[in-house]
C-alpha cells in the first residue's frame, strides 16, 4: 500500500481535473455547443445523454479544482448551459421527434429530487463569480422548499404528496447544508433514525450518516456509527449501491458510491484513521491508484466507463480529505516493537563484531579481536562440517 500524503491526494485531484477539462473541451467541439456553453453527459467519453447529473458532476469537479483561466471559463460555460438549457438543447435537437420530446423530458427531470439536490450542492461549491450561479440556486431552492413534505423530509419527486424517501431527504439536506440554508430539526431526526436503524439498507444508512455528520452540531453517538460501518467494510472490493426508485410509473436509478461517502464520514469524524486504519487506507489507496491508471476510477457494472457524476463525488471526497489530513502520527513504542528493534540491533552489532574478529585474525593481528577471530573461524568450520554431515546422512 502506497504512503498517504497531501501530495498524493493533490496528484489525484489534479488527474480528475485534467480528465474532466479535456473531456469538456472535446465534447464542446464534437457537439457544436454555443461558444459560451459547456455541458457533460453520463460518461467521460461523449456528451450523449446530456443532462443534469453529468453537467452538475462536471460543475462540482471544477468547483473543487485548482483555479485556472480554463477552470473559470468552463465553470461559467456550465452555468450558462444550465440556465439556458432548453433553448440550447432545442438548437441541438436533430429531428422533429427530438424537439417534440424535449420539453416533456426537461419537465420530468425538473421534478426529480436527486437532480435538484445535486445541482444545489454543486452550486454551493461554485465560486460566487460564476455567472447565473445565484439565479440558478434561487430557482432550485424554491422548488425544493415547495416540495418539502409537511411531516418532514422529501420524496423522490418534488411534490408534497410523495412518500418520504431517505436517500432523497439526505440529498436535499446535504445540499441545503452546503448552501448554508437552515435544516429543520424534524429532518435531522429522520437522518438520525435511519442511520441508526439496523433494518435499513446499510448503504442508505451511510449516506444518511454523512448528511448527519455535516450538520453544525454532531453528537458523539452519531460519530460512533462510523466505527460500526468500518467493521463491516470489505476494503478490497470496489462497489456502489444501485438505488432504484419509481416516478410516474417509470423506474429510475441513482448510484450511491457509499465507500466514497464513508471516507467523507471518516474525514468529518476522525481523520486520523486515514493514517492508522488499514481498511480506510485501502479504500482510499484503491481510488488514488485507479486514478493513476489508464482506466481511471470505474465500477464493474458500468461497462468500463468513467461516470461523470461519480468523478464529481470522488473529487469532492478527495478535496474534503485533503482539507483535514494531518501528518502521520509518530510510531507507538510498544514492548513488542522495542524488543524487535533491540533484536535486530543486537544481530547487527554481533555480525559486525564477528566480521571484525575474522578480519583481524586473517591479518595475523594481535589483540582481543584477533584472538577471538580464531575461535570464531573454528566455530564456523565446525558448524559447516555439521551441516555437511547432516546433508550426507539424508542422502
N, C-alpha and C positions, 0 to 999 in steps of 0.2 A: 504494500500500500504506500503510495507516494506521500511525502510530507505535505501537510496542510499549511499554507502560508497565505498572507494577503496578496502576495504577488501572483500566486497560482489562481486565486479567486479572480483577481483583476484580469489575468490572461483569459480565463473562461468567459468573463463578461465581455471582453474585447472580441472574442471569437463570435459570440452571439450577435454583437453589434455589427460586425463585419458581414456576417451571413445575411442578416436582415437588410442592411443597407444595400448590399449587392443585389439581393432579390428585388427590392423595391425599384431600383434603377432599371433592372432588366424588364420587370413587369410593366413599368411605365412605357418603355419603348415598344414592347410587343403588343400591348393592348390599346395604344393610342389614347391614353388618358389626357384630359385637358392639361395645359402646361403648368398650371398651379396646383395640380392634384396628384396624390399618391393613394393607392389602395392595395389591399392584400387579400389573398384567398385563403383557403383552408390549409394549404401546404406551401412550403417554401420551394415551389418549383414553377408555379404559374399563378395567375390570378383568376383562374376559373373558379366559379362559385364565390365571386367577390361578395363579401358580407361583413356583418358587424363583428363576428368573432375574429376573423382574420385581421381586419383593419384595426380593431382595438388591441389585438395582440401585438401588432406592429407598433402601435402608438405607445403601449406600455413598455415595450422593449426600448424604444428610443428615449422615452422619458427617464429611464434608469441608466441610459448610456452616457459615455463620456461626451461632453458638449463639443461640437464642431460646427463649422459652417454647413456641412451637409446634414447634420442632425437637425439644425434649425430649419433648413429648407424642407426636409422630409416631414418633420412634425407639423409644420404649417400646411404642407400639402395634404397630410392625412386628415387634419381637422377641416380643411377646406372641402375635402371629399365628403366627409361625414355630414357637414351642414347642408351641402347641395347634392346629396347622393341621388335623389330621384331624377333631377334633371340630367346629371352626368350619366346615370345608367340608361336613361331614355335615349340619349345620343349614342350610347354604345350598343344598344339593342340591335340585333342583326336582322330580325324578322318581325312581321306584324304580330305573330304569336308571342314573341318575346316581349314586345311592347304592351300587348294586352294583359299579359300575366304579371307585368312589373309592379303595378300599384297594389294588387292584392298580396303579392309576395312581401312587399315592403311593409304593408299594413300588418301582416301576420307577424313579421319579425319584430315590429314595434311593440307587440303585445307580449313577447316572451321576456319574462322577468330576468332570466340569466343574461340575456344580451344587454338589457338596460343596466344591470349591475356591473357587468364587465366594462361597459362604456364609462360609467361614472367612476369606477375605480381607476381606469387608465387616465381619465381627465384629471382626477385628483392628483395624480403623479406628474402631470404635464406642467411645464413652466407657465407662469402667468402670462407670458408674452404670446403664447400660442393663439393664432387668430381663431376667432369664434369659439374658443375654449369655454369662456364663461357663458356664452349663449347656449352652447350645446349642453353644458352642465345644468343650467337652469331648466331647460326643457325636459331633460331626463329626470331631474329631481321632482318636477311637477308630476310627471307620470307615475313615479314611484310612490310619492306621498299620497296621491289619489287612490292608489291600489292597495294600501295597507288594510288588512283585514281588521275589523273593529276589536276583536278579542286579542289581537297581536299577531305579528308575522305577515308573511306574504305567500301567495300561491305561485304556481309555475307560470300563470298568466296574470298580466297586470289588470286585475279587476277584483273588487272586494268580495265577490261571491264565490271565490275559489276556496278550496280546502287548503289549510296551511301545509306548505311543503318546506321542510327544514333545510334542504340544500338551497332552495330559492331564498329563504329567510336569511340564512348565513351569508349568502352572496350579497344581498342588499345591505345587511348590517356592516359587512366589511367595506362596502363602497361608501356608505354613509360615514363610517368612522374615518376612512381615508380622506374624505372630503370635509372632515371636521363638522359634521352635522350631528345633532343630538340623536341618541338612540333611546327609545322608551324602555323603562325597566322591565315591562312585560316581555319585550322582545329579547332582552338579555336573559331573562329567566327561561325562555324557551330554549335558548342556546345551552344553558347550563343543564337543564333537564335532559336534553338529547345527548349531550356529551357524556353524561354520567350513566346513561341507560344501557345496560348490557344487552338488552333486547334489540337495540337499534343496529343498523349496518355499521360496522366498525369504521369504515372509511368516511361515512357521513358524520360519525361522532368526531373523527379527527378534524374534519372541516369545520364543524361547529366549535370545537375546542380552539382552533386558530382564531375564529371570529371572536371568541370569548377572551382569549389572551391579548387581543388587540385593543380591548377596552381600556379606558384610563385607569380603572381600579380593578385589580385582579386579586382573587382570594388564593391563599396558599393551597387549598384543596383543589382548586382548578388546575394549578400548575402540576400538582401531583399526578394528574391524569397522563401527563407526558410520559412519565416513567412506566405507567401501565401499558401504554401503546408501544413503547420501545421494547417491552418484554416479549411482545408477540411479533416483533418485526423480523422478517427474513431479509437481511440486508444485501443478499446476493442475487435477488430476483427483482428485476425492474417491472413493476406493474402499475396499473391505474384502474380506476373504477369507471365502468361504462354505466352511467346513471340514466335510466330510461324514464321518461315521463310522457303523459298524454295530454294533448291540447287540441281542441276542435276535432276530436275523433281521429287524430293522427298521432303516431308515435314519434317521439323525438329523443335524442340522446345528448347528454353533455358529459364530457370526460372529466373525471376528478383525479388529478395526479397527486394522490394522497401522500405519497412518500415525500414529495417536494413540500407539501403543506406541513408534514410532520417535521421536516427540517426547519421550517419557519417557526413552528411551535418551540423547538429547541432554542432557536435564536432569541426568541422572546422570553423564554423562561430560564434556561440555564445554558448560556452559550459556551461555558467551559467544557461541555460534553463534546464539542467538536474536536477537542484535543484528547479527551480521556475515554470516550465511549467508542469501542470498536465498531458497533453497529451503526452509529451515527456517521462515523468517519467513512465506513464502507459505502453507504448510500451517497454521501457527498463525493467521495472519490470516484464512484461509478459515473456520476454526472460529469465531473470535470474530465475524466478520461474519455468519455464519449465525445465531448466537445473537441478533444484533441484529435479525434479520428476523422476519417473522410466521411463516414456515415452520419456522424453527429448524434444528437440525443433523440432516439426514436423508441417507440414502443412496439413490441412484436406484432400486435394486432393492427398496426397502421400501414401495413404493406411496405414497410421500409421508407416511409416518407416522414419528413420533419414537420410537425404540426406548428403552424404559426402561433396559435393560442398557447400551446404548451411552451414554446420558446419564450413567449412573453412572461409566463408564470415562472419558468426557470430563471429568467433574467431578474425578475422581482425577488426570487428566493436568494440568489447569489448576492444581489445588491444588499439585501437585508442582513445576510450573514457577514458580509464584509464590514457593515456598519458596527457590528458588535464583537467581531473576532479580536481577541487579545493574543498576546504571546503565549506559547505553550508553558504550562506550569513547570517548576523545577522538579527534578526527579525525587521520588519519595525514597528515603533511605531506610527501607525495611531491613530487619535482621537477615533475611534471606539474600537480599541484594548485597548487603555488606559482606556476607560470607562468600558470595560468588566472586565479588571483586577481589577480596583477600586471597581466595584460592588461586585465581588467575595471576595475581601479583606474585604469590609465592612460587608458582610454576615458572614465571618469567625470571624471577631472581635466581631460583635454583638452576634453571637452564643456563643462565649467564655464568653462574659460578662454575658449573660443570665444564662449560666450553673454555673458560679462562684457565681452569686447572689443567685440562688436557693440553692446551697450547703451551703453558709453562713447562709441563713435563716433557712434551715433544721437543722443546727447545733446549732441554737439559738445564733449565734454570733451577737454582736453589731457592729455598724459601718455602713458606707454608703452602702456597698454591702448587708449587712444583711437586712437593711430596704427596699432596693429595691427588695430583693428576695420575700418578702411577696406580694408586688404589682404584681410582675411577676407571682407568683403562682395563685393569684386571677384572673389575666387576662387570664391565661392558662385555669383555671377552667371554666370561662365564655365562652371562645371560644369552649371548649369541649361540654358544655351544649348546645350552639347554634347549633353546628354541629349535636348533637344527636336529638335536637328538629326538625331540618330540615329533618333528616332522617325519624323520626316518621311521620311527615306530608306527606312525599312522599309515605310511606307505606299505 
